[in-house]
Amino acid sequence: MVVDVCCVVGCNTSKNTNRDLSFHKFPVISKATTKRLIAAVGRRNDRSFRPEKATICCRHFSDECFTPVNGPIVGRRLKKNYLPTLNLPSGTSAQSNISQIEINSGEDDAMV
């Protein structure tokens, strides 16, 4: 069984230990954006990290990045094209990498 684990270096959250947190797909938008995001979360851009399989927990997104969800599943859904900006690793160029990324806002993205 695959368990969602936050891919941000230094964040030790997983669905097993933090059932009250939501986990979201790593934003894979373009090669340039993905490369900056990999650096921002403190990972290396090599074959050992697979962004298309990675998740990021809600602790790395501000409240404005979410929209409420009602219905059979109540909670919050991450809006499409919102990027993690909170609790990123220190000692990386996280903020400069995030600030260099310009993305158009769009439709909401599904929760993982």
C-alpha positions as CSV (number, residue, x, y, z in Angstrom):
1,M,0.0,0.0,0.0
2,V,1.3,3.4,-1.0
3,V,1.2,6.0,1.8
4,D,1.2,9.7,1.0
5,V,4.3,11.3,2.6
6,C,5.1,15.0,2.2
7,C,8.1,15.5,-0.1
8,V,9.3,18.8,1.4
9,V,12.7,18.2,3.0
10,G,12.4,18.4,6.8
11,C,8.6,17.8,6.9
12,N,7.9,14.4,8.3
13,T,4.1,14.2,7.8
14,S,2.3,11.3,6.3
15,K,-1.3,10.2,6.1
16,N,-0.6,7.4,8.6
17,T,0.6,9.8,11.3
18,N,-1.5,12.9,10.4
19,R,-4.9,11.9,9.2
20,D,-6.3,15.4,9.7
21,L,-3.9,16.9,7.1
22,S,-4.6,16.9,3.3
23,F,-2.0,15.9,0.8
24,H,-1.8,17.3,-2.7
25,K,-0.1,16.3,-5.9
26,F,3.3,18.0,-6.6
27,P,2.6,20.7,-9.2
28,V,4.1,19.5,-12.5
29,I,3.4,22.4,-14.8
30,S,6.4,22.8,-17.1
31,K,10.0,21.7,-17.0
32,A,11.3,25.1,-15.8
33,T,8.6,25.4,-13.1
34,T,9.1,21.9,-11.9
35,K,12.9,22.4,-11.7
36,R,12.4,25.5,-9.5
37,L,9.8,23.8,-7.3
38,I,12.1,20.8,-6.8
39,A,14.8,23.2,-5.5
40,A,12.2,25.1,-3.4
41,V,11.2,21.9,-1.5
42,G,14.8,21.0,-0.9
43,R,15.0,18.1,-3.3
44,R,17.6,17.3,-5.9
45,N,16.6,17.3,-9.6
46,D,17.8,13.7,-10.2
47,R,16.3,10.3,-10.8
48,S,15.8,9.6,-7.1
49,F,13.0,12.2,-6.9
50,R,9.9,11.7,-9.0
51,P,7.7,14.8,-8.9
52,E,4.8,13.1,-10.7
53,K,4.5,10.6,-7.8
54,A,5.2,13.1,-5.0
55,T,2.8,14.8,-2.6
56,I,3.0,18.0,-0.5
57,C,1.0,18.4,2.7
58,C,-1.3,21.3,3.4
59,R,1.1,22.8,5.9
60,H,3.1,24.3,2.9
61,F,0.1,26.2,1.4
62,S,-1.6,29.3,2.7
63,D,-5.3,29.4,3.3
64,E,-5.9,31.4,0.1
65,C,-4.7,28.4,-1.9
66,F,-7.8,26.4,-0.9
67,T,-11.4,26.4,-1.8
68,P,-14.0,24.7,0.5
69,V,-15.6,21.5,-0.7
70,N,-19.1,20.4,0.3
71,G,-20.9,17.2,-0.5
72,P,-20.0,13.6,0.2
73,I,-16.4,14.7,1.0
74,V,-16.2,17.8,3.2
75,G,-12.9,19.6,3.4
76,R,-10.7,21.8,1.3
77,R,-9.4,21.4,-2.2
78,L,-6.2,23.0,-3.5
79,K,-6.8,25.4,-6.2
80,K,-5.0,24.7,-9.5
81,N,-1.7,26.4,-10.0
82,Y,-1.2,27.5,-6.4
83,L,2.3,26.8,-5.1
84,P,3.8,25.9,-1.7
85,T,5.2,28.9,0.0
86,L,5.1,28.0,3.7
87,N,7.4,26.0,5.9
88,L,9.9,25.4,3.2
89,P,13.5,24.2,4.0
90,S,15.9,26.9,5.3
91,G,19.2,27.0,3.6
92,T,17.7,26.5,0.1
93,S,16.7,29.2,-2.3
94,A,13.1,28.3,-1.8
95,Q,11.6,31.8,-1.7
96,S,13.6,33.0,-4.7
97,N,12.6,29.9,-6.6
98,I,8.9,30.3,-5.8
99,S,9.0,34.1,-6.6
100,Q,10.4,33.4,-10.0
101,I,7.5,31.2,-11.0
102,E,4.7,33.0,-12.7
103,I,1.6,30.8,-13.3
104,N,-1.9,31.8,-14.5
105,S,-4.6,30.8,-12.1
106,G,-7.2,28.3,-13.4
107,E,-9.6,25.6,-12.3
108,D,-9.4,23.8,-9.1
109,D,-7.2,20.7,-8.8
110,A,-8.3,17.5,-7.2
111,M,-7.3,16.5,-3.7
112,V,-5.1,13.4,-3.3
